[in-house]
Amino acid sequence: MSPEIAKHNGKPQPPLRSMPPPTSFTPVTPHLAISPTVSVVVPAMNEAENLPHVFATIPHWVDEIVLVDGNSVDETVAVARRLRPNLKVVTQTGKGKGDALAAGFAACTSDIIVMIDADGSTDGREIISFVGALVTGADFVKGSRYSPGGGSDDLTLNRRIGNKVLTSLVNVLYGTKYTDLCYGYNAFWARHLDVLDLDCPGFEVETLMNVRAAKAGLKVHEVPSHERTRIHGESNLRAVRDGFRVLKTILKEWRRQPAPAQPEPTATPAADRGVA
């Protein structure tokens, strides 16, 4: 028998792939490293007071931070550049969170894209959970405030009820098992950008991404996430107005043909892109 073939329980097994060189991995802890590159997209408009808190939670091993500035009238961009001199800044030409995310995603150069909010409600220290789920097999990872270990300091009764109703509707129409639909903490492999094909301007973008990921047959995984209260300023979210926009998006997508998912690149085996 060839020395490249090992036996397990008496059955021939294919040869093991060789590990990439140590220089291809990014250290996370003394015992953990990741090989894919990671971009974090932060849409922001007049969030100068919040950015120091937000950026302080983003792990040091993140390769790229893309700030999408919604034409702020405060010191948002200046503060961001002081905090991260190597920051990539994209000036938004349109309006709305969906438009901002589309611009930010287009500017990313990493294998993995993570989206977080600039108001301090999402914790960058949770990014490792999202990346960990991706490198172990998921295509799209969504944060859930309702998964064990998750929670929220900011969900009003109206938002809680609306989210539950809309989540249940998506689960019925699309055969999903989501626990949290309207939450802005998500991560995905950049190669799936064409599938997501963001073409909506507002807060309904989070729902659109979750629905299109499911329709395209992507492996979607939920991870627990804790939503915190906005640190400074007021949110532009309006529960009733944006709830109806989400409902319209759900029904519109139900009639739309999904885009085919992109196959995994063959140049880098999946087993070699995981946790070391």
PyMOL commands that set and color helices and strands:
alter all, ss='L'
color gray80, all
select helices_A, chain A and resi 22-24+51-57+76-83+97-107+124-135+157-174+190-196+205-215+239-254+270-273
alter helices_A, ss='H'
color red, helices_A
select strands_A, chain A and resi 6-8+11-13+26-29+32-34+38-44+64-69+88-91+112-115+140-144+151-152+186-189+220-224+226-227
alter strands_A, ss='S'
color yellow, strands_A
deselect
rebuild
show_as cartoon
